[in-house]
Amino acid sequence: MSEHQRFVIIGAGLAGAKAAEALRTEGFEGTVVLIGDEDERPYDRPPLSKDYLLGKSEKEKIFLHPPAWYTERDVDLRVGTSATAIDRDRHTVSTQDGESIAYDKLLLATGSAPRRLDVPGNDLSGVCYLRRVGDCEALKAAFASAGRVAIIGAGWIGLETAAAARTAGCQVTVLEKAESPLLAALGEKVGETYATLHRDHGVEFRLNAGVAEIIGTAGKVAGIRLVDGSSVEAETVIVGVGITPNTDLAEAAGLTVDNGIVVDEHLATSDPDVFAAGDVANAYYPLLGTHLRLEHWSAALNQGPVAASNMMGRVSAYDKVPYFFSDQYDRGMEYSGYAPHNGYDSVIFRGDAKSGEFIAFWMAEGRVLAGMNVNVWDVTDAIEALVRSGAQIDPVKLADPDVPLTSLTADSRG
C-alpha cells in the first residue's frame, strides 16, 4: 500500500518540488523525502535573471511554497544536504552526512550547473555566474557598484543579465564567439532583432570574439583580453556560456546517460524504479519523435508532476509542446515548439519585426516547427496548435496579421 512506501526526490528545485506537490495532490500517502543541496527551500529560477535581479520583486516571491507548506503536507524537506551515492540493488540513497535513505521509487531532479570558462583569470574576484539565488544577489551588488560590465556569451542568460545591468546604469559589453546573438536558439534573422534591441539600449556587441584571458590586478577583475589582441575594460565579468547536466550520481549508479539522464516519455530511466525530470532529463518527446534535454522552466514545471504520477504506478506520458519565455527591457516573448539549428528551411514573420511586436515562425517543408510571439499576447495556444497539427500551412496566410491563427489549423483539417 502507498502509505508504507517511501519516495525520495534528489534535487529541490522546481522539478523536484512540483513532483512532491503532485504526489500529495494525487493522494500519495507514503513518505516523501525531498533532498536539496542549497540552503534555501525550493524556489523559481527565472526571477534570478529577471524581476528579482532587477529589484522589481522581493526575495520571498521567488519561493515556490511558504515554509509551513512542507510540514503541513508531511514532505520531509532536507536543505543543505547532498546525495552522494545511489545503490540501486539495495534501493538506498547515501547522503553527505553518512545517512542511508531507503526508497521504493526515486526521482532524480539534480538540475544543471553553469559551464565554467577555461581561460586564465577565471578565478579572479568579479567573475560571476548565474544559477543560484546567491549568484543573483552577488550580481545585484555588483551592478550597484560597477560602472562597466562585460558579459561572455550572448545566449538568454547573457542578454537578460545585459538588460538588467543596463537598467541599473552600467556600461555593458557583450562578447559572443558566433556572428549573431542567440544564433543557435533563434537563427540569425530573429537573433538580429535582439541585437538591435540591446544596441538601442546602449549595449556594445563584440561578435566573432574569442576570449583569451580575463585580466585583473590584485586578484580583482579589470577586463578581458580577446584572441585578436584587443581588450575590454570591466569591473564585473558575467560568464554565460551554457550549462551542463548534473549526471554524476546517475552515471555512478549505472543509469543510461547521454547528454543528460536518458528517460522515456514516462520519464522513467533504464531502471524502472528511478525517474528523472527537469534540466537533467534527456526525455523522449512523442510529438517530435526524438529525445530532447530542454533547459527550460516549463520542462521542469511540467515534468515533475508527470514523473510523480508514474512513480505512483499510473501511466502518464509527457507530451507538452516545448515552451520558454524571456523578458528584456520592455520586450517580452514566448517561444513554443522546437526548431533545431539548421533544421528549418524558412522563417516567416507576422508583423513588422522592427516595431518590436511580431510573431516569427520557423518552418520546414511547409510545417510550423515553432513560433515566437514578441509583445503579442494570448496566441500561445494557437501557435501550439499549429505545431501539433504537423500540417502544411500557407506561408502567405501565416504572415498576414488579418488571418486568425486559429483558422489556419482549421484550414489544415480540410
Sequence and secondary structure as in RCSB ss.txt:
>XXXX:A:sequence
MSEHQRFVIIGAGLAGAKAAEALRTEGFEGTVVLIGDEDERPYDRPPLSKDYLLGKSEKEKIFLHPPAWYTERDV
DLRVGTSATAIDRDRHTVSTQDGESIAYDKLLLATGSAPRRLDVPGNDLSGVCYLRRVGDCEALKAAFASAGRVA
IIGAGWIGLETAAAARTAGCQVTVLEKAESPLLAALGEKVGETYATLHRDHGVEFRLNAGVAEIIGTAGKVAGIR
LVDGSSVEAETVIVGVGITPNTDLAEAAGLTVDNGIVVDEHLATSDPDVFAAGDVANAYYPLLGTHLRLEHWSAA
LNQGPVAASNMMGRVSAYDKVPYFFSDQYDRGMEYSGYAPHNGYDSVIFRGDAKSGEFIAFWMAEGRVLAGMNVN
VWDVTDAIEALVRSGAQIDPVKLADPDVPLTSLTADSRG
>XXXX:A:secstr
 GGG EEEEE  SHHHHHHHHHHHHTT  SEEEEE SSSS  B SGGGGTHHHHTSS GGGGBSS HHHHHHTTE
EEETT  EEEEETTTTEEEETTS EEE SEEEE   EEE    STTTTSBTEE  SSHHHHHHHHHHHHH SEEE
EE  SHHHHHHHHHHHHTT EEEEEESSSSTTHHHHHHHHHHHHHHHHHHTT EEEES  EEEEEEETTEEEEEE
ETTS EEE SEEEE S EEE  HHHHHTT  BSSSEEE TT B SSTTEEE GGGEEEEETTTTEEE    HHHH
HHHHHHHHHHHTT         EEEEEETTEEEEEEE   TT  SEEEEES GGGT EEEEEEETTEEEEEEEES
  S HHHHHHHHHH  B  HHHHH TTS HHHHHHHHT 
